[in-house]
Amino acid sequence: MGAYQDTYDRWRADPEGFWHGPARDIEWSRAPDAALDRSGDPIFRWFPGGRLNTCHNMLDRHVRDGRGARVALIHDSPVTGTVTTFTYAELLERVRVLAGALAREGVGHGDRVVIYMPMVPEAVMAMLACARLGAVHSVVFGGFAAAELASRIDDCTPKVVMTASCGIEPSHLVEYMPLLDRALELATHPVSRCVVLQRPQHEASLTPGRDVAWDAFLAGAEPADCVDVAATDPLYVLYTSGTTGVPKGVVRDNGGHAVALNWSMSAVYGVDAGEVFWAASDIGWVVGHSYIVYGPLLRGCTTVMYEGKPVGTPDAGAFWRVCADHGVDVMFTAPTAMRAIKRVDSRGELLAGHDLSRLRALFLAGERCDPDTLLWCRDILGGRPVIDHWWQTETGWPMAANCTGLELLPVKPGSPAKAVPGYDIRVLDEDGHDAPTGEIGGLCVRLPLPPGCTPTLWGGDERWISGYLSRFPGHYMTADAGYLDLDGYVYVMSRIDDVINTAGHRLSTGQMEEVMSGHPDVAECAVVGVADDLKGQVPMGFAVLKAGVDRPEAEVVAELVARVRREIGPVAAFKQAAVVRALPKTRSGKVLRGTIRRMADGEPWHMPATIEDPSVLDDFRVLLEGSGHTVRPHA
């Protein structure tokens, strides 16, 4: 029996007792009374009675134990041409003073602080300063639309908003203060203090009495000590991307979060203290929270914070340059980033000349990774492990993964491997019964969820239960569809909404995308199910071609249709496909398949606040109307 199976079996045999081991790696000011409180079933709480401070576990204890000179944070910013490093001792001192300034402003245990900032070190400091005081931070992606920012302000009612004068894109600046000013006009909750980091690239106009420059805010502040909080107290609220209507704030607690994130760094990613970990994401998303900030610093690692793009800052070799410059041991990014690199540099020529001798693994998550992209990454990285893994904002850390810190299992391209210890993953049919092996159903996790997962939504226990726990009682519904194979490997094929019913046959759009992505000219693709009077739904495919492909688009489309019909069969009814310049995506890299489907079906749709490039949806509107679809104007 291997180390993975042994660990998983130990967890299955004693799910609560298992977590006492990882909990001993966290410093508690008061030890928990038990591992799990089941009294609020189906709302569960981990480590009741325990008290701790998350910031202490990330900074103070490392400095106390003689690791203060170790580099904690590397900020690499190709858009400003700067690289800045902070040791654990330096980061601790910055955070202590910032926490003191917030305390002087009246921020204390349980108060909320909205952080609306770009990828700068001060954003990390703001998160840790809140954790130090027992305050609850809510990071909103920098440059988010004013109306969306306003809805989050009204939902979490912060005392303070922390922001910056601008974000920096490769081609332009994004001024934050006009967006924040408008958000505060729209919000009903009053915010009396905004702290503004004035960046050299743009100086913002401040509102007297409300706004204060970052340096002035810090001036004369007394460094603050850590505040003990209950393990079950909230650490942060993170609003899921694409939310409409009432915001959906995912809550993360202090105790379970610290235990799970620290354990996952070792067990899942195989990274230990002193090593360099780089999650190429943004702090506005859950990956940035878990694996730019909390996980690496809890473990005592060096974490890399990158203010740039996979392509264009300056080229498609940027990721390899960062890995080489900073000696990255393990990297984590989204498949969509690797597809962007593959599209421009399909032969990996820009990797040459970069010393990647320390890089031992690449992890991918955030969007389903097609086998072609995984194999391409593995090939250009000389056979190093490329690990697809699966998790969500709500879980906060991986549900299924090849746990390299336990045992490297055989890689099956297209699968994020097996359930991580702590998760009992089930595939359920529409009646809530276990689906047969190999049959697609709803991917669910049997309750209770492990430590680190959200216990509830901000101010919304009933919304948490009705939205996630009621469809299949006793289970958390991921809203993803997939299946398990005979070896227990998980296959995540699509969102449940993307399982289409064609003439009575349930088909996964993810399977069709897998076939399309195997075409040598295709860089990335998407398939959505659109309404059909005869068959109910039929698939429609969209493909982005690799750079340099100059064949007639009609030839490529014909080949794609033939591939899908050959490999899946005529039952797929795959007859519609088109070549597009880009796919509409959120800033976190998720393809907006639901929006495309609503446009094609003539349903009401809105321009998502998280969209990366609104003009791409305009292209899709023209394309769909040209093919006979009636597209409503967006709301």
Secondary structure as UniProt FT lines:
FT   HELIX           3..13
FT   HELIX           15..18
FT   HELIX           20..23
FT   TURN            24..25
FT   STRAND          36..37
FT   TURN            39..42
FT   STRAND          45..46
FT   TURN            48..49
FT   STRAND          51..52
FT   HELIX           54..55
FT   HELIX           56..60
FT   HELIX           61..62
FT   HELIX           63..67
FT   TURN            68..69
FT   STRAND          71..77
FT   TURN            78..81
FT   STRAND          82..87
FT   HELIX           88..104
FT   TURN            105..106
FT   TURN            109..110
FT   STRAND          112..116
FT   HELIX           121..133
FT   STRAND          136..139
FT   TURN            142..143
FT   HELIX           146..156
FT   STRAND          160..164
FT   STRAND          166..168
FT   STRAND          173..175
FT   HELIX           177..186
FT   STRAND          193..197
FT   TURN            200..201
FT   TURN            208..210
FT   STRAND          211..213
FT   HELIX           214..218
FT   TURN            219..220
FT   STRAND          229..230
FT   TURN            231..232
FT   STRAND          234..239
FT   TURN            241..242
FT   STRAND          249..253
FT   HELIX           255..267
FT   TURN            268..269
FT   TURN            273..274
FT   STRAND          276..279
FT   TURN            283..284
FT   HELIX           286..288
FT   HELIX           289..294
FT   HELIX           295..299
FT   STRAND          302..306
FT   TURN            316..317
FT   HELIX           318..326
FT   STRAND          330..333
FT   HELIX           335..344
FT   TURN            346..347
FT   HELIX           349..351
FT   TURN            352..353
FT   TURN            357..358
FT   STRAND          361..364
FT   HELIX           371..380
FT   TURN            381..383
FT   STRAND          386..388
FT   TURN            393..395
FT   STRAND          400..401
FT   TURN            404..406
FT   TURN            413..414
FT   STRAND          418..419
FT   TURN            421..422
FT   STRAND          425..428
FT   TURN            430..431
FT   TURN            437..438
FT   STRAND          441..446
FT   TURN            451..452
FT   TURN            458..459
FT   HELIX           461..464
FT   HELIX           465..469
FT   TURN            473..474
FT   STRAND          475..484
FT   TURN            486..487
FT   STRAND          490..495
FT   HELIX           496..498
FT   STRAND          499..502
FT   TURN            503..504
FT   STRAND          505..508
FT   HELIX           509..517
FT   TURN            520..521
FT   STRAND          522..532
FT   TURN            533..535
FT   STRAND          536..545
FT   TURN            547..548
FT   HELIX           553..567
FT   HELIX           570..572
FT   STRAND          576..579
FT   STRAND          585..586
FT   TURN            587..588
FT   HELIX           593..600
FT   TURN            601..602
FT   TURN            609..610
FT   HELIX           614..626
FT   TURN            627..628
//
